[in-house]
Amino acid sequence: MIHVRQLLHKCTLDWTPVSEVWPNVFIGDKQTAMDRVRLKEMGVTHILNAAAVKKRLNMLLGKPSTQQKRSVLN
């Protein structure tokens, strides 16, 4: 058990608001994406916002909205 604990401790990564996941490809949080000075220092030229609003996500996943459910029931 001690050996497993030591291995797990070695594998832990420190949390940072931005990480380079591939050469010149970063994943970061909202604050980092809005920090133009830091982005320029990192050489970032483009940002992809992969966040989805819940309503929009349900539509993209093909789930009916609350309004659609009501009309089906009536």
PyMOL Python script that loads the backbone (N, CA, C, O; Angstrom):
from pymol import cmd

cmd.read_pdbstr("""\
ATOM      1  N   MET A   1       0.830  -1.191   0.000  1.00  0.00           N
ATOM      2  CA  MET A   1       0.000   0.000   0.000  1.00  0.00           C
ATOM      3  C   MET A   1       0.877   1.257   0.000  1.00  0.00           C
ATOM      4  O   MET A   1       0.553   2.237  -0.670  1.00  0.00           O
ATOM      5  N   ILE A   2       1.956   1.232   0.730  1.00  0.00           N
ATOM      6  CA  ILE A   2       2.853   2.396   0.770  1.00  0.00           C
ATOM      7  C   ILE A   2       3.447   2.650  -0.618  1.00  0.00           C
ATOM      8  O   ILE A   2       3.572   3.796  -1.049  1.00  0.00           O
ATOM      9  N   HIS A   3       3.810   1.572  -1.307  1.00  0.00           N
ATOM     10  CA  HIS A   3       4.385   1.708  -2.643  1.00  0.00           C
ATOM     11  C   HIS A   3       3.373   2.341  -3.608  1.00  0.00           C
ATOM     12  O   HIS A   3       3.734   3.216  -4.396  1.00  0.00           O
ATOM     13  N   VAL A   4       2.129   1.909  -3.550  1.00  0.00           N
ATOM     14  CA  VAL A   4       1.081   2.470  -4.412  1.00  0.00           C
ATOM     15  C   VAL A   4       0.885   3.946  -4.093  1.00  0.00           C
ATOM     16  O   VAL A   4       0.758   4.762  -5.006  1.00  0.00           O
ATOM     17  N   ARG A   5       0.858   4.296  -2.826  1.00  0.00           N
ATOM     18  CA  ARG A   5       0.686   5.687  -2.418  1.00  0.00           C
ATOM     19  C   ARG A   5       1.832   6.548  -2.951  1.00  0.00           C
ATOM     20  O   ARG A   5       1.607   7.667  -3.413  1.00  0.00           O
ATOM     21  N   GLN A   6       3.052   6.032  -2.889  1.00  0.00           N
ATOM     22  CA  GLN A   6       4.202   6.775  -3.394  1.00  0.00           C
ATOM     23  C   GLN A   6       4.098   6.978  -4.912  1.00  0.00           C
ATOM     24  O   GLN A   6       4.417   8.054  -5.417  1.00  0.00           O
ATOM     25  N   LEU A   7       3.651   5.944  -5.637  1.00  0.00           N
ATOM     26  CA  LEU A   7       3.480   6.071  -7.087  1.00  0.00           C
ATOM     27  C   LEU A   7       2.413   7.104  -7.428  1.00  0.00           C
ATOM     28  O   LEU A   7       2.600   7.922  -8.329  1.00  0.00           O
ATOM     29  N   LEU A   8       1.298   7.066  -6.711  1.00  0.00           N
ATOM     30  CA  LEU A   8       0.237   8.038  -6.954  1.00  0.00           C
ATOM     31  C   LEU A   8       0.699   9.458  -6.651  1.00  0.00           C
ATOM     32  O   LEU A   8       0.343  10.397  -7.363  1.00  0.00           O
ATOM     33  N   HIS A   9       1.486   9.614  -5.601  1.00  0.00           N
ATOM     34  CA  HIS A   9       1.992  10.947  -5.239  1.00  0.00           C
ATOM     35  C   HIS A   9       2.900  11.495  -6.343  1.00  0.00           C
ATOM     36  O   HIS A   9       2.877  12.692  -6.627  1.00  0.00           O
ATOM     37  N   LYS A  10       3.698  10.623  -6.966  1.00  0.00           N
ATOM     38  CA  LYS A  10       4.580  11.049  -8.056  1.00  0.00           C
ATOM     39  C   LYS A  10       3.798  11.490  -9.287  1.00  0.00           C
ATOM     40  O   LYS A  10       4.244  12.358 -10.037  1.00  0.00           O
ATOM     41  N   CYS A  11       2.625  10.886  -9.491  1.00  0.00           N
ATOM     42  CA  CYS A  11       1.835  11.146 -10.701  1.00  0.00           C
ATOM     43  C   CYS A  11       0.960  12.382 -10.611  1.00  0.00           C
ATOM     44  O   CYS A  11       0.378  12.785 -11.618  1.00  0.00           O
ATOM     45  N   THR A  12       0.849  12.984  -9.468  1.00  0.00           N
ATOM     46  CA  THR A  12      -0.033  14.137  -9.351  1.00  0.00           C
ATOM     47  C   THR A  12       0.570  15.348 -10.051  1.00  0.00           C
ATOM     48  O   THR A  12       1.784  15.552 -10.039  1.00  0.00           O
ATOM     49  N   LEU A  13      -0.290  16.132 -10.650  1.00  0.00           N
ATOM     50  CA  LEU A  13       0.130  17.351 -11.337  1.00  0.00           C
ATOM     51  C   LEU A  13      -0.354  18.548 -10.554  1.00  0.00           C
ATOM     52  O   LEU A  13      -1.420  18.510  -9.938  1.00  0.00           O
ATOM     53  N   ASP A  14       0.419  19.600 -10.577  1.00  0.00           N
ATOM     54  CA  ASP A  14      -0.014  20.840  -9.944  1.00  0.00           C
ATOM     55  C   ASP A  14      -1.072  21.486 -10.814  1.00  0.00           C
ATOM     56  O   ASP A  14      -0.979  21.444 -12.041  1.00  0.00           O
ATOM     57  N   TRP A  15      -2.080  22.085 -10.191  1.00  0.00           N
ATOM     58  CA  TRP A  15      -3.127  22.774 -10.925  1.00  0.00           C
ATOM     59  C   TRP A  15      -2.603  24.130 -11.347  1.00  0.00           C
ATOM     60  O   TRP A  15      -2.033  24.869 -10.545  1.00  0.00           O
ATOM     61  N   THR A  16      -2.799  24.442 -12.592  1.00  0.00           N
ATOM     62  CA  THR A  16      -2.451  25.763 -13.104  1.00  0.00           C
ATOM     63  C   THR A  16      -3.616  26.250 -13.959  1.00  0.00           C
ATOM     64  O   THR A  16      -4.346  25.430 -14.516  1.00  0.00           O
ATOM     65  N   PRO A  17      -3.808  27.551 -14.076  1.00  0.00           N
ATOM     66  CA  PRO A  17      -4.928  28.060 -14.865  1.00  0.00           C
ATOM     67  C   PRO A  17      -4.759  27.856 -16.371  1.00  0.00           C
ATOM     68  O   PRO A  17      -5.719  28.014 -17.125  1.00  0.00           O
ATOM     69  N   VAL A  18      -3.552  27.509 -16.816  1.00  0.00           N
ATOM     70  CA  VAL A  18      -3.312  27.243 -18.236  1.00  0.00           C
ATOM     71  C   VAL A  18      -2.234  26.172 -18.359  1.00  0.00           C
ATOM     72  O   VAL A  18      -1.240  26.185 -17.633  1.00  0.00           O
ATOM     73  N   SER A  19      -2.451  25.243 -19.295  1.00  0.00           N
ATOM     74  CA  SER A  19      -1.495  24.156 -19.513  1.00  0.00           C
ATOM     75  C   SER A  19      -1.257  23.977 -21.005  1.00  0.00           C
ATOM     76  O   SER A  19      -2.181  24.074 -21.812  1.00  0.00           O
ATOM     77  N   GLU A  20      -0.011  23.716 -21.354  1.00  0.00           N
ATOM     78  CA  GLU A  20       0.320  23.434 -22.747  1.00  0.00           C
ATOM     79  C   GLU A  20       0.119  21.938 -22.962  1.00  0.00           C
ATOM     80  O   GLU A  20       0.858  21.128 -22.403  1.00  0.00           O
ATOM     81  N   VAL A  21      -0.872  21.565 -23.766  1.00  0.00           N
ATOM     82  CA  VAL A  21      -1.217  20.161 -23.948  1.00  0.00           C
ATOM     83  C   VAL A  21      -0.594  19.566 -25.210  1.00  0.00           C
ATOM     84  O   VAL A  21      -0.587  18.348 -25.385  1.00  0.00           O
ATOM     85  N   TRP A  22      -0.088  20.397 -26.061  1.00  0.00           N
ATOM     86  CA  TRP A  22       0.582  20.016 -27.299  1.00  0.00           C
ATOM     87  C   TRP A  22       1.456  21.214 -27.626  1.00  0.00           C
ATOM     88  O   TRP A  22       1.154  22.314 -27.165  1.00  0.00           O
ATOM     89  N   PRO A  23       2.518  21.059 -28.393  1.00  0.00           N
ATOM     90  CA  PRO A  23       3.334  22.240 -28.683  1.00  0.00           C
ATOM     91  C   PRO A  23       2.492  23.399 -29.236  1.00  0.00           C
ATOM     92  O   PRO A  23       1.852  23.282 -30.282  1.00  0.00           O
ATOM     93  N   ASN A  24       2.511  24.489 -28.521  1.00  0.00           N
ATOM     94  CA  ASN A  24       1.778  25.712 -28.874  1.00  0.00           C
ATOM     95  C   ASN A  24       0.257  25.569 -28.841  1.00  0.00           C
ATOM     96  O   ASN A  24      -0.444  26.382 -29.443  1.00  0.00           O
ATOM     97  N   VAL A  25      -0.266  24.560 -28.155  1.00  0.00           N
ATOM     98  CA  VAL A  25      -1.706  24.398 -27.948  1.00  0.00           C
ATOM     99  C   VAL A  25      -1.943  24.404 -26.445  1.00  0.00           C
ATOM    100  O   VAL A  25      -1.408  23.564 -25.721  1.00  0.00           O
ATOM    101  N   PHE A  26      -2.752  25.362 -25.975  1.00  0.00           N
ATOM    102  CA  PHE A  26      -2.968  25.553 -24.549  1.00  0.00           C
ATOM    103  C   PHE A  26      -4.440  25.349 -24.191  1.00  0.00           C
ATOM    104  O   PHE A  26      -5.332  25.628 -24.992  1.00  0.00           O
ATOM    105  N   ILE A  27      -4.671  24.865 -22.993  1.00  0.00           N
ATOM    106  CA  ILE A  27      -6.011  24.828 -22.417  1.00  0.00           C
ATOM    107  C   ILE A  27      -5.948  25.694 -21.177  1.00  0.00           C
ATOM    108  O   ILE A  27      -5.082  25.516 -20.320  1.00  0.00           O
ATOM    109  N   GLY A  28      -6.882  26.643 -21.091  1.00  0.00           N
ATOM    110  CA  GLY A  28      -6.848  27.553 -19.957  1.00  0.00           C
ATOM    111  C   GLY A  28      -8.224  27.931 -19.482  1.00  0.00           C
ATOM    112  O   GLY A  28      -9.236  27.548 -20.069  1.00  0.00           O
ATOM    113  N   ASP A  29      -8.245  28.686 -18.415  1.00  0.00           N
ATOM    114  CA  ASP A  29      -9.511  29.124 -17.839  1.00  0.00           C
ATOM    115  C   ASP A  29      -9.920  30.479 -18.420  1.00  0.00           C
ATOM    116  O   ASP A  29      -9.203  31.075 -19.224  1.00  0.00           O
ATOM    117  N   LYS A  30     -11.088  30.942 -17.990  1.00  0.00           N
ATOM    118  CA  LYS A  30     -11.652  32.188 -18.509  1.00  0.00           C
ATOM    119  C   LYS A  30     -10.734  33.384 -18.233  1.00  0.00           C
ATOM    120  O   LYS A  30     -10.548  34.244 -19.094  1.00  0.00           O
ATOM    121  N   GLN A  31     -10.167  33.429 -17.035  1.00  0.00           N
ATOM    122  CA  GLN A  31      -9.294  34.569 -16.692  1.00  0.00           C
ATOM    123  C   GLN A  31      -8.078  34.632 -17.598  1.00  0.00           C
ATOM    124  O   GLN A  31      -7.678  35.712 -18.034  1.00  0.00           O
ATOM    125  N   THR A  32      -7.491  33.479 -17.882  1.00  0.00           N
ATOM    126  CA  THR A  32      -6.326  33.455 -18.767  1.00  0.00           C
ATOM    127  C   THR A  32      -6.715  33.904 -20.167  1.00  0.00           C
ATOM    128  O   THR A  32      -5.977  34.653 -20.807  1.00  0.00           O
ATOM    129  N   ALA A  33      -7.877  33.448 -20.648  1.00  0.00           N
ATOM    130  CA  ALA A  33      -8.326  33.805 -21.996  1.00  0.00           C
ATOM    131  C   ALA A  33      -8.584  35.298 -22.134  1.00  0.00           C
ATOM    132  O   ALA A  33      -8.510  35.834 -23.239  1.00  0.00           O
ATOM    133  N   MET A  34      -8.883  35.973 -21.042  1.00  0.00           N
ATOM    134  CA  MET A  34      -9.172  37.404 -21.094  1.00  0.00           C
ATOM    135  C   MET A  34      -7.941  38.266 -20.805  1.00  0.00           C
ATOM    136  O   MET A  34      -8.016  39.491 -20.901  1.00  0.00           O
ATOM    137  N   ASP A  35      -6.815  37.648 -20.455  1.00  0.00           N
ATOM    138  CA  ASP A  35      -5.586  38.370 -20.131  1.00  0.00           C
ATOM    139  C   ASP A  35      -4.750  38.540 -21.403  1.00  0.00           C
ATOM    140  O   ASP A  35      -3.892  37.712 -21.709  1.00  0.00           O
ATOM    141  N   ARG A  36      -5.011  39.617 -22.132  1.00  0.00           N
ATOM    142  CA  ARG A  36      -4.352  39.837 -23.422  1.00  0.00           C
ATOM    143  C   ARG A  36      -2.829  39.908 -23.320  1.00  0.00           C
ATOM    144  O   ARG A  36      -2.129  39.437 -24.217  1.00  0.00           O
ATOM    145  N   VAL A  37      -2.321  40.476 -22.263  1.00  0.00           N
ATOM    146  CA  VAL A  37      -0.863  40.585 -22.099  1.00  0.00           C
ATOM    147  C   VAL A  37      -0.247  39.195 -21.976  1.00  0.00           C
ATOM    148  O   VAL A  37       0.750  38.886 -22.629  1.00  0.00           O
ATOM    149  N   ARG A  38      -0.847  38.371 -21.139  1.00  0.00           N
ATOM    150  CA  ARG A  38      -0.318  37.013 -20.955  1.00  0.00           C
ATOM    151  C   ARG A  38      -0.423  36.209 -22.248  1.00  0.00           C
ATOM    152  O   ARG A  38       0.504  35.483 -22.606  1.00  0.00           O
ATOM    153  N   LEU A  39      -1.557  36.336 -22.952  1.00  0.00           N
ATOM    154  CA  LEU A  39      -1.726  35.612 -24.214  1.00  0.00           C
ATOM    155  C   LEU A  39      -0.655  36.023 -25.215  1.00  0.00           C
ATOM    156  O   LEU A  39      -0.096  35.181 -25.918  1.00  0.00           O
ATOM    157  N   LYS A  40      -0.373  37.321 -25.277  1.00  0.00           N
ATOM    158  CA  LYS A  40       0.653  37.809 -26.200  1.00  0.00           C
ATOM    159  C   LYS A  40       2.021  37.251 -25.826  1.00  0.00           C
ATOM    160  O   LYS A  40       2.796  36.862 -26.699  1.00  0.00           O
ATOM    161  N   GLU A  41       2.319  37.213 -24.520  1.00  0.00           N
ATOM    162  CA  GLU A  41       3.596  36.655 -24.052  1.00  0.00           C
ATOM    163  C   GLU A  41       3.728  35.179 -24.433  1.00  0.00           C
ATOM    164  O   GLU A  41       4.821  34.705 -24.741  1.00  0.00           O
ATOM    165  N   MET A  42       2.601  34.457 -24.408  1.00  0.00           N
ATOM    166  CA  MET A  42       2.608  33.031 -24.735  1.00  0.00           C
ATOM    167  C   MET A  42       2.605  32.785 -26.237  1.00  0.00           C
ATOM    168  O   MET A  42       2.806  31.652 -26.674  1.00  0.00           O
ATOM    169  N   GLY A  43       2.380  33.833 -27.038  1.00  0.00           N
ATOM    170  CA  GLY A  43       2.339  33.687 -28.480  1.00  0.00           C
ATOM    171  C   GLY A  43       0.996  33.186 -28.993  1.00  0.00           C
ATOM    172  O   GLY A  43       0.913  32.677 -30.111  1.00  0.00           O
ATOM    173  N   VAL A  44      -0.050  33.323 -28.194  1.00  0.00           N
ATOM    174  CA  VAL A  44      -1.385  32.866 -28.588  1.00  0.00           C
ATOM    175  C   VAL A  44      -1.970  33.844 -29.611  1.00  0.00           C
ATOM    176  O   VAL A  44      -1.966  35.057 -29.401  1.00  0.00           O
ATOM    177  N   THR A  45      -2.470  33.297 -30.715  1.00  0.00           N
ATOM    178  CA  THR A  45      -3.068  34.129 -31.763  1.00  0.00           C
ATOM    179  C   THR A  45      -4.564  33.869 -31.922  1.00  0.00           C
ATOM    180  O   THR A  45      -5.281  34.721 -32.447  1.00  0.00           O
ATOM    181  N   HIS A  46      -5.053  32.699 -31.475  1.00  0.00           N
ATOM    182  CA  HIS A  46      -6.458  32.349 -31.629  1.00  0.00           C
ATOM    183  C   HIS A  46      -6.972  31.696 -30.347  1.00  0.00           C
ATOM    184  O   HIS A  46      -6.228  31.025 -29.632  1.00  0.00           O
ATOM    185  N   ILE A  47      -8.260  31.906 -30.074  1.00  0.00           N
ATOM    186  CA  ILE A  47      -8.899  31.312 -28.900  1.00  0.00           C
ATOM    187  C   ILE A  47     -10.149  30.573 -29.353  1.00  0.00           C
ATOM    188  O   ILE A  47     -10.934  31.101 -30.140  1.00  0.00           O
ATOM    189  N   LEU A  48     -10.335  29.369 -28.865  1.00  0.00           N
ATOM    190  CA  LEU A  48     -11.541  28.588 -29.114  1.00  0.00           C
ATOM    191  C   LEU A  48     -12.313  28.491 -27.811  1.00  0.00           C
ATOM    192  O   LEU A  48     -11.799  27.979 -26.816  1.00  0.00           O
ATOM    193  N   ASN A  49     -13.547  28.982 -27.814  1.00  0.00           N
ATOM    194  CA  ASN A  49     -14.398  28.879 -26.637  1.00  0.00           C
ATOM    195  C   ASN A  49     -15.241  27.620 -26.797  1.00  0.00           C
ATOM    196  O   ASN A  49     -16.135  27.570 -27.642  1.00  0.00           O
ATOM    197  N   ALA A  50     -14.956  26.606 -25.986  1.00  0.00           N
ATOM    198  CA  ALA A  50     -15.662  25.326 -26.087  1.00  0.00           C
ATOM    199  C   ALA A  50     -16.759  25.195 -25.042  1.00  0.00           C
ATOM    200  O   ALA A  50     -17.328  24.117 -24.874  1.00  0.00           O
ATOM    201  N   ALA A  51     -17.059  26.274 -24.341  1.00  0.00           N
ATOM    202  CA  ALA A  51     -18.126  26.235 -23.335  1.00  0.00           C
ATOM    203  C   ALA A  51     -19.473  26.319 -24.034  1.00  0.00           C
ATOM    204  O   ALA A  51     -19.616  27.002 -25.048  1.00  0.00           O
ATOM    205  N   ALA A  52     -20.451  25.625 -23.490  1.00  0.00           N
ATOM    206  CA  ALA A  52     -21.794  25.653 -24.071  1.00  0.00           C
ATOM    207  C   ALA A  52     -22.798  26.048 -23.005  1.00  0.00           C
ATOM    208  O   ALA A  52     -22.742  25.570 -21.872  1.00  0.00           O
ATOM    209  N   VAL A  53     -23.712  26.923 -23.378  1.00  0.00           N
ATOM    210  CA  VAL A  53     -24.802  27.276 -22.485  1.00  0.00           C
ATOM    211  C   VAL A  53     -25.707  26.052 -22.380  1.00  0.00           C
ATOM    212  O   VAL A  53     -25.885  25.331 -23.362  1.00  0.00           O
ATOM    213  N   LYS A  54     -26.282  25.809 -21.198  1.00  0.00           N
ATOM    214  CA  LYS A  54     -27.043  24.586 -20.969  1.00  0.00           C
ATOM    215  C   LYS A  54     -28.162  24.375 -22.003  1.00  0.00           C
ATOM    216  O   LYS A  54     -28.310  23.269 -22.523  1.00  0.00           O
ATOM    217  N   LYS A  55     -28.950  25.413 -22.307  1.00  0.00           N
ATOM    218  CA  LYS A  55     -30.030  25.274 -23.289  1.00  0.00           C
ATOM    219  C   LYS A  55     -29.473  24.842 -24.632  1.00  0.00           C
ATOM    220  O   LYS A  55     -30.000  23.939 -25.283  1.00  0.00           O
ATOM    221  N   ARG A  56     -28.424  25.489 -25.024  1.00  0.00           N
ATOM    222  CA  ARG A  56     -27.789  25.206 -26.311  1.00  0.00           C
ATOM    223  C   ARG A  56     -27.237  23.781 -26.326  1.00  0.00           C
ATOM    224  O   ARG A  56     -27.359  23.075 -27.327  1.00  0.00           O
ATOM    225  N   LEU A  57     -26.635  23.364 -25.225  1.00  0.00           N
ATOM    226  CA  LEU A  57     -26.067  22.026 -25.124  1.00  0.00           C
ATOM    227  C   LEU A  57     -27.155  20.975 -25.264  1.00  0.00           C
ATOM    228  O   LEU A  57     -26.969  19.985 -25.972  1.00  0.00           O
ATOM    229  N   ASN A  58     -28.282  21.173 -24.603  1.00  0.00           N
ATOM    230  CA  ASN A  58     -29.395  20.224 -24.718  1.00  0.00           C
ATOM    231  C   ASN A  58     -29.858  20.114 -26.162  1.00  0.00           C
ATOM    232  O   ASN A  58     -30.138  19.015 -26.641  1.00  0.00           O
ATOM    233  N   MET A  59     -29.941  21.242 -26.860  1.00  0.00           N
ATOM    234  CA  MET A  59     -30.364  21.225 -28.251  1.00  0.00           C
ATOM    235  C   MET A  59     -29.352  20.456 -29.102  1.00  0.00           C
ATOM    236  O   MET A  59     -29.733  19.642 -29.943  1.00  0.00           O
ATOM    237  N   LEU A  60     -28.065  20.717 -28.879  1.00  0.00           N
ATOM    238  CA  LEU A  60     -27.030  20.039 -29.650  1.00  0.00           C
ATOM    239  C   LEU A  60     -27.024  18.536 -29.399  1.00  0.00           C
ATOM    240  O   LEU A  60     -26.685  17.757 -30.289  1.00  0.00           O
ATOM    241  N   LEU A  61     -27.397  18.131 -28.192  1.00  0.00           N
ATOM    242  CA  LEU A  61     -27.440  16.711 -27.847  1.00  0.00           C
ATOM    243  C   LEU A  61     -28.752  16.053 -28.269  1.00  0.00           C
ATOM    244  O   LEU A  61     -28.937  14.852 -28.075  1.00  0.00           O
ATOM    245  N   GLY A  62     -29.670  16.846 -28.852  1.00  0.00           N
ATOM    246  CA  GLY A  62     -30.929  16.303 -29.316  1.00  0.00           C
ATOM    247  C   GLY A  62     -31.955  16.091 -28.226  1.00  0.00           C
ATOM    248  O   GLY A  62     -32.922  15.355 -28.422  1.00  0.00           O
ATOM    249  N   LYS A  63     -31.761  16.724 -27.072  1.00  0.00           N
ATOM    250  CA  LYS A  63     -32.715  16.597 -25.979  1.00  0.00           C
ATOM    251  C   LYS A  63     -33.809  17.643 -26.159  1.00  0.00           C
ATOM    252  O   LYS A  63     -33.511  18.791 -26.488  1.00  0.00           O
ATOM    253  N   PRO A  64     -35.072  17.267 -25.949  1.00  0.00           N
ATOM    254  CA  PRO A  64     -36.145  18.258 -26.101  1.00  0.00           C
ATOM    255  C   PRO A  64     -36.091  19.299 -24.991  1.00  0.00           C
ATOM    256  O   PRO A  64     -35.728  19.002 -23.853  1.00  0.00           O
ATOM    257  N   SER A  65     -36.460  20.525 -25.350  1.00  0.00           N
ATOM    258  CA  SER A  65     -36.508  21.583 -24.341  1.00  0.00           C
ATOM    259  C   SER A  65     -37.757  21.405 -23.499  1.00  0.00           C
ATOM    260  O   SER A  65     -38.613  20.586 -23.833  1.00  0.00           O
ATOM    261  N   THR A  66     -37.877  22.149 -22.422  1.00  0.00           N
ATOM    262  CA  THR A  66     -39.041  22.094 -21.540  1.00  0.00           C
ATOM    263  C   THR A  66     -40.302  22.458 -22.312  1.00  0.00           C
ATOM    264  O   THR A  66     -41.347  21.842 -22.100  1.00  0.00           O
ATOM    265  N   GLN A  67     -40.226  23.451 -23.209  1.00  0.00           N
ATOM    266  CA  GLN A  67     -41.377  23.867 -24.006  1.00  0.00           C
ATOM    267  C   GLN A  67     -41.817  22.756 -24.952  1.00  0.00           C
ATOM    268  O   GLN A  67     -43.014  22.528 -25.127  1.00  0.00           O
ATOM    269  N   GLN A  68     -40.864  22.070 -25.558  1.00  0.00           N
ATOM    270  CA  GLN A  68     -41.204  20.970 -26.459  1.00  0.00           C
ATOM    271  C   GLN A  68     -41.871  19.834 -25.697  1.00  0.00           C
ATOM    272  O   GLN A  68     -42.811  19.217 -26.198  1.00  0.00           O
ATOM    273  N   LYS A  69     -41.389  19.554 -24.482  1.00  0.00           N
ATOM    274  CA  LYS A  69     -41.982  18.495 -23.666  1.00  0.00           C
ATOM    275  C   LYS A  69     -43.434  18.826 -23.354  1.00  0.00           C
ATOM    276  O   LYS A  69     -44.294  17.947 -23.419  1.00  0.00           O
ATOM    277  N   ARG A  70     -43.724  20.094 -23.014  1.00  0.00           N
ATOM    278  CA  ARG A  70     -45.085  20.510 -22.681  1.00  0.00           C
ATOM    279  C   ARG A  70     -46.020  20.344 -23.877  1.00  0.00           C
ATOM    280  O   ARG A  70     -47.142  19.863 -23.724  1.00  0.00           O
ATOM    281  N   SER A  71     -45.561  20.741 -25.071  1.00  0.00           N
ATOM    282  CA  SER A  71     -46.423  20.650 -26.250  1.00  0.00           C
ATOM    283  C   SER A  71     -46.724  19.197 -26.607  1.00  0.00           C
ATOM    284  O   SER A  71     -47.807  18.894 -27.108  1.00  0.00           O
ATOM    285  N   VAL A  72     -45.791  18.312 -26.357  1.00  0.00           N
ATOM    286  CA  VAL A  72     -46.003  16.884 -26.632  1.00  0.00           C
ATOM    287  C   VAL A  72     -47.027  16.319 -25.678  1.00  0.00           C
ATOM    288  O   VAL A  72     -47.849  15.491 -26.072  1.00  0.00           O
ATOM    289  N   LEU A  73     -46.994  16.757 -24.409  1.00  0.00           N
ATOM    290  CA  LEU A  73     -47.912  16.259 -23.402  1.00  0.00           C
ATOM    291  C   LEU A  73     -49.337  16.765 -23.602  1.00  0.00           C
ATOM    292  O   LEU A  73     -50.279  16.082 -23.203  1.00  0.00           O
ATOM    293  N   ASN A  74     -49.528  17.939 -24.206  1.00  0.00           N
ATOM    294  CA  ASN A  74     -50.869  18.530 -24.397  1.00  0.00           C
ATOM    295  C   ASN A  74     -51.573  17.994 -25.600  1.00  0.00           C
ATOM    296  O   ASN A  74     -52.701  18.396 -25.885  1.00  0.00           O
TER     297      ASN A  74
END
""", "prot")
cmd.dss("prot")
cmd.show_as("cartoon", "prot")
cmd.util.cbc("prot")
cmd.orient("prot")
